[in-house]
Amino acid sequence: MSEKLIIGSASHSYEVASGWGELPEGIAYGYTHGIVVDENDNVYVHNTSKDSVVVFDKDGRFKTSWGAEFEGGAHGFYLHRDNDGIEYLYFADTNRSLVVKTTLDGDVLLEIGTPDRPDLYDAERRYVPTDVCVAPNGDIYVSDGYGQYHIHHYDAKGGYIRTFGGRGSEPGKVIEPHGISINLRGGEPEIYVADRGNGRIQVFTLEGEHKRFVDHNLDRPCSFYFFGDEVYLPDLDSRITVLDNEDRLITHLGEDQKAYKQEGWPNLPKSYYRPDKFSSPHGVCVDSQGNVYVAEWIFDGRVTKLIRQK
C-alpha cells in the first residue's frame, strides 16, 4: 500500500487524492479557470473547452458536461443559493463580454451584457468581465478585470445600479480586479476584490465605498472561496493561501516558488508537475467536509482534490 502524500500545516493538513476526477473519452479540458461545489458536494469544473462545465461527484466520478457556448471565454464561475433557496451558477465570459446566470443543469435564466456607459466603454475601450458574485439581497456585482478595471453593481434582475473602482492604486481604485466575492464573516456584508495588479485584496461596502486593504501574504490573488470563518485564495504565483476570519495567514498549500519564474509558464513540461505542488492556481473551492479542490490555469487543465485530515 502506497504511503499517503500529505501537504499543509498542523491545523490544515490534506491528503492529495491521486487520480481524482478522470475525464471520459472524448472530453478534454482547456484552461481550467473556475471550480465550485454544490450542496451535495458535486464538483463543477469550468474550463475553456467545448465541454466548459464538467461535473463530478465527490469521489471523482464523471456525471455530465455541457456549456459549449462558453468555449474560449470561460473565466469567472460562482455558485450561489438565491433567496428562493435554490442554487444557481453565475458565469463571467471574457470572449462575449457577458455575465450569465443558469440552473445547475445549464438552463440560461439571465444575461447581462456590456454596461450602458459610453463614457467608459467604446470600440477602443472594451468591457471584459472576469468574475461575478451575489450579495445576500440578490444584487449582482461584476468585476471588469481585463477591460477598464471597473466594478459594476446590478439588482437581481440585471438592472444597472452603479459603477465604482477604475484604474489606479489609491484607495477605491484597482488594477486588474480579477476576482470578486462577498464576505459574510463580519457584522455586515462586504465586497472582497482580488486587486491582482496591485498585489492586494481591496474591501468595499456593498455601495462601493473603500473600507480597507489586505496586502500581506499574497502573491497575485485570483479569487476567493469563503468557508466558515476562513477564506481560501488561489495565488496565481503557485500556491493556495488560507486566511483566518481577520485575514491573517493560516497556511499556504502546495507552494512552489520556482514554477511561475520559469520560461513558458504556466504551460510547463508535463515532467515538471508534481501532485503536491501547484503551478498556476486560478480557482478554488471547499466542500462540506473541508476538502479543497483546485483548478489551475494551464492549457489542458489541471484539477486537484485535497482531502482534509481530521
C-alpha positions as CSV (number, residue, x, y, z in Angstrom):
1,M,0.0,0.0,0.0
2,S,1.5,3.3,-1.0
3,E,2.1,6.0,1.6
4,K,-0.3,8.9,1.8
5,L,1.0,12.2,0.3
6,I,0.2,14.9,2.9
7,I,0.6,18.6,2.4
8,G,-0.3,21.6,4.6
9,S,0.3,22.6,8.2
10,A,-0.5,21.1,11.6
11,S,-4.0,22.7,11.7
12,H,-4.7,22.3,8.0
13,S,-3.2,19.1,6.6
14,Y,-4.5,17.3,3.5
15,E,-4.0,14.1,1.6
16,V,-3.5,14.6,-2.2
17,A,-6.2,12.5,-3.8
18,S,-4.3,10.7,-6.6
19,G,-6.2,10.4,-9.9
20,W,-9.3,12.2,-8.7
21,G,-11.7,13.3,-11.5
22,E,-10.8,11.3,-14.5
23,L,-12.3,12.6,-17.7
24,P,-14.2,10.2,-20.0
25,E,-13.0,9.5,-23.6
26,G,-13.9,12.4,-25.9
27,I,-13.7,15.1,-23.3
28,A,-10.6,17.2,-22.6
29,Y,-10.1,20.3,-20.6
30,G,-9.0,23.7,-21.9
31,Y,-7.6,26.1,-19.3
32,T,-9.4,25.2,-16.0
33,H,-10.4,28.6,-14.7
34,G,-13.1,28.0,-12.1
35,I,-14.3,25.4,-9.7
36,V,-17.4,25.2,-7.4
37,V,-19.2,22.7,-5.3
38,D,-23.0,22.3,-4.7
39,E,-24.9,21.3,-1.5
40,N,-24.5,17.6,-2.4
41,D,-20.7,18.0,-2.8
42,N,-20.8,17.6,-6.6
43,V,-17.9,19.4,-8.2
44,Y,-18.3,21.7,-11.2
45,V,-15.1,22.5,-13.2
46,H,-15.3,25.5,-15.6
47,N,-12.8,25.4,-18.5
48,T,-12.3,26.9,-21.9
49,S,-13.1,23.7,-23.9
50,K,-16.4,22.9,-25.7
51,D,-17.3,21.0,-22.5
52,S,-16.9,24.1,-20.5
53,V,-18.8,22.8,-17.4
54,V,-17.7,19.3,-16.3
55,V,-19.5,17.8,-13.3
56,F,-18.2,15.1,-10.9
57,D,-19.5,13.6,-7.8
58,K,-17.4,14.0,-4.6
59,D,-15.5,10.7,-5.4
60,G,-14.4,12.0,-8.8
61,R,-16.9,10.0,-10.9
62,F,-17.9,11.9,-14.0
63,K,-21.6,12.8,-14.1
64,T,-22.2,15.1,-17.1
65,S,-20.8,18.0,-19.1
66,W,-22.3,21.0,-21.0
67,G,-21.6,24.6,-21.8
68,A,-20.4,24.8,-25.4
69,E,-21.4,28.5,-25.5
70,F,-18.6,29.3,-23.1
71,E,-15.9,27.7,-25.2
72,G,-12.9,30.1,-25.2
73,G,-14.5,32.6,-22.9
74,A,-14.9,30.6,-19.7
75,H,-13.5,32.5,-16.8
76,G,-15.4,33.7,-13.7
77,F,-17.5,31.0,-12.0
78,Y,-19.7,31.4,-8.9
79,L,-22.3,29.2,-7.2
80,H,-24.9,30.9,-5.1
81,R,-28.0,29.9,-3.2
82,D,-30.5,32.6,-4.1
83,N,-33.3,33.8,-1.7
84,D,-35.6,31.2,-3.3
85,G,-33.5,28.5,-1.6
86,I,-32.2,27.2,-5.0
87,E,-28.6,27.0,-6.1
88,Y,-27.6,28.7,-9.3
89,L,-24.4,29.2,-11.4
90,Y,-23.1,32.6,-12.4
91,F,-20.5,33.0,-15.2
92,A,-18.3,35.8,-16.5
93,D,-17.5,35.2,-20.2
94,T,-14.5,37.2,-21.3
95,N,-15.0,36.5,-25.1
96,R,-18.6,37.5,-25.2
97,S,-18.3,40.3,-22.6
98,L,-21.3,38.6,-20.9
99,V,-22.4,37.6,-17.4
100,V,-24.8,34.6,-17.4
101,K,-26.9,33.0,-14.7
102,T,-28.0,29.4,-15.2
103,T,-29.5,26.5,-13.4
104,L,-27.2,23.7,-12.2
105,D,-28.1,22.0,-15.5
106,G,-27.2,24.9,-17.7
107,D,-30.6,26.4,-18.5
108,V,-30.0,30.2,-19.0
109,L,-32.0,32.4,-16.8
110,L,-30.3,35.8,-17.1
111,E,-27.7,37.5,-19.3
112,I,-26.1,40.9,-18.6
113,G,-24.0,42.5,-21.3
114,T,-21.8,45.5,-21.5
115,P,-23.0,48.3,-19.2
116,D,-24.7,51.2,-21.0
117,R,-21.8,53.5,-20.1
118,P,-20.4,55.1,-23.3
119,D,-18.2,57.3,-21.0
120,L,-16.4,54.1,-20.0
121,Y,-16.7,51.7,-23.0
122,D,-16.5,52.1,-26.7
123,A,-14.7,50.4,-29.7
124,E,-11.3,51.0,-28.2
125,R,-12.2,50.5,-24.5
126,R,-13.6,47.0,-24.2
127,Y,-15.6,45.5,-21.4
128,V,-14.1,42.2,-20.3
129,P,-15.7,40.7,-17.2
130,T,-13.6,38.3,-15.2
131,D,-15.8,37.4,-12.2
132,V,-19.2,37.8,-10.6
133,C,-20.7,37.4,-7.2
134,V,-24.1,37.8,-5.5
135,A,-25.0,39.7,-2.2
136,P,-27.5,38.4,0.3
137,N,-30.2,40.7,-1.1
138,G,-29.7,39.2,-4.6
139,D,-27.7,42.1,-6.0
140,I,-25.1,41.1,-8.6
141,Y,-21.5,42.5,-8.7
142,V,-19.3,42.1,-11.8
143,S,-15.5,42.8,-12.0
144,D,-14.2,44.1,-15.3
145,G,-10.8,42.6,-14.6
146,Y,-9.4,42.6,-18.2
147,G,-11.0,45.6,-19.6
148,Q,-11.2,49.1,-18.0
149,Y,-11.0,47.9,-14.3
150,H,-14.4,48.9,-13.0
151,I,-16.8,47.1,-10.8
152,H,-20.5,47.1,-11.8
153,H,-23.4,46.7,-9.5
154,Y,-26.8,45.4,-10.6
155,D,-30.0,44.3,-9.0
156,A,-31.1,40.6,-9.0
157,K,-32.9,41.0,-12.4
158,G,-29.8,42.6,-14.0
159,G,-30.9,46.2,-13.6
160,Y,-28.0,48.6,-13.5
161,I,-27.4,50.4,-10.2
162,R,-23.9,51.9,-10.1
163,T,-20.2,51.6,-11.1
164,F,-17.1,52.0,-8.9
165,G,-13.4,51.4,-9.0
166,G,-11.4,52.4,-12.0
167,R,-7.8,52.2,-12.8
168,G,-5.3,53.2,-10.1
169,S,-3.6,52.3,-6.9
170,E,-5.1,54.7,-4.4
171,P,-7.9,53.6,-2.1
172,G,-11.0,52.8,-4.1
173,K,-9.1,52.3,-7.4
174,V,-7.9,48.9,-8.8
175,I,-5.6,47.4,-11.4
176,E,-6.9,44.1,-12.8
177,P,-9.7,43.4,-10.4
178,H,-9.6,39.8,-11.3
179,G,-11.9,38.2,-8.7
180,I,-14.8,39.4,-6.6
181,S,-16.8,37.8,-3.8
182,I,-19.0,38.6,-0.7
183,N,-17.5,38.4,2.8
184,L,-20.2,37.4,5.3
185,R,-17.9,36.7,8.3
186,G,-18.4,40.0,10.0
187,G,-21.2,42.2,11.2
188,E,-22.2,43.4,7.7
189,P,-21.6,42.0,4.2
190,E,-18.5,43.3,2.4
191,I,-17.2,43.1,-1.2
192,Y,-13.8,41.5,-1.5
193,V,-11.9,42.3,-4.7
194,A,-8.8,40.5,-5.8
195,D,-7.0,43.6,-6.9
196,R,-4.4,41.5,-8.6
197,G,-2.4,44.1,-10.5
198,N,-1.8,45.9,-7.2
199,G,-1.0,42.6,-5.4
200,R,-3.7,43.0,-2.8
201,I,-7.3,42.5,-1.7
202,Q,-9.4,45.6,-1.5
203,V,-12.5,45.6,0.6
204,F,-15.6,47.7,-0.2
205,T,-19.0,48.3,1.2
206,L,-22.0,47.0,-0.8
207,E,-22.4,50.6,-2.0
208,G,-18.8,50.6,-3.4
209,E,-17.1,52.6,-0.8
210,H,-13.5,51.7,0.1
211,K,-13.1,50.2,3.5
212,R,-9.6,48.7,3.8
213,F,-6.8,46.7,2.1
214,V,-5.4,43.3,2.8
215,D,-1.9,43.3,1.4
216,H,0.1,40.7,3.2
217,N,0.8,37.0,2.5
218,L,-0.5,37.4,-1.1
219,D,1.1,36.6,-4.4
220,R,-1.2,37.7,-7.3
221,P,-4.6,36.6,-5.7
222,C,-7.1,35.5,-8.3
223,S,-10.4,34.9,-6.5
224,F,-12.0,33.8,-3.2
225,Y,-13.8,30.9,-1.5
226,F,-15.3,31.6,1.9
227,F,-15.6,28.5,4.1
228,G,-16.7,29.0,7.7
229,D,-14.5,31.7,9.2
230,E,-11.8,31.2,6.7
231,V,-11.1,32.4,3.1
232,Y,-9.2,30.4,0.6
233,L,-7.4,32.2,-2.3
234,P,-5.7,30.9,-5.4
235,D,-2.4,32.9,-5.6
236,L,-1.6,32.6,-9.3
237,D,2.1,32.6,-8.5
238,S,2.0,29.0,-7.4
239,R,0.1,28.4,-4.2
240,I,-3.2,28.3,-2.3
241,T,-3.4,30.8,0.6
242,V,-5.7,30.3,3.6
243,L,-6.6,33.2,5.8
244,D,-8.5,33.3,9.1
245,N,-11.5,35.5,10.0
246,E,-9.3,38.5,10.5
247,D,-7.4,37.8,7.2
248,R,-4.3,36.6,8.9
249,L,-2.3,33.8,7.4
250,I,-3.1,30.3,8.4
251,T,-1.1,28.4,5.8
252,H,0.0,28.2,2.2
253,L,-0.8,24.9,0.4
254,G,1.3,23.4,-2.4
255,E,3.6,26.4,-2.7
256,D,6.2,26.3,-5.4
257,Q,8.3,29.4,-5.7
258,K,10.1,28.1,-8.8
259,A,7.2,27.3,-11.0
260,Y,6.0,30.8,-12.1
261,K,9.5,32.0,-12.6
262,Q,10.2,29.6,-15.4
263,E,10.2,30.3,-19.1
264,G,6.9,29.3,-20.7
265,W,4.9,29.3,-17.5
266,P,2.1,28.4,-17.0
267,N,2.4,25.8,-19.7
268,L,5.5,23.9,-18.4
269,P,6.7,20.5,-19.4
270,K,4.5,17.7,-18.0
271,S,7.6,16.2,-16.4
272,Y,7.8,19.3,-14.1
273,Y,4.4,18.9,-12.4
274,R,4.2,17.2,-9.0
275,P,1.0,16.2,-7.3
276,D,1.8,18.0,-4.1
277,K,2.8,21.3,-5.7
278,F,0.8,23.9,-7.6
279,S,2.0,25.9,-10.6
280,S,-0.8,28.4,-11.5
281,P,-3.9,28.1,-9.3
282,H,-6.8,30.1,-10.7
283,G,-9.9,28.7,-8.9
284,V,-10.5,27.0,-5.5
285,C,-13.5,25.7,-3.6
286,V,-14.1,23.7,-0.4
287,D,-16.8,21.0,0.2
288,S,-18.9,20.3,3.2
289,Q,-16.2,18.1,4.7
290,G,-13.4,20.7,4.4
291,N,-11.8,19.0,1.3
292,V,-10.2,21.5,-1.1
293,Y,-10.4,21.5,-4.9
294,V,-8.0,23.5,-7.0
295,A,-8.3,24.4,-10.7
296,E,-5.1,25.6,-12.5
297,W,-4.6,27.9,-15.4
298,I,-2.8,25.5,-17.8
299,F,-3.7,25.0,-21.5
300,D,-5.0,21.5,-21.0
301,G,-6.2,21.9,-17.4
302,R,-5.3,20.5,-14.0
303,V,-7.7,19.8,-11.1
304,T,-6.5,18.6,-7.7
305,K,-8.5,17.3,-4.7
306,L,-7.0,17.7,-1.3
307,I,-8.7,15.5,1.4
308,R,-8.8,17.3,4.8
309,Q,-7.2,15.2,7.6
310,K,-9.1,15.2,10.9
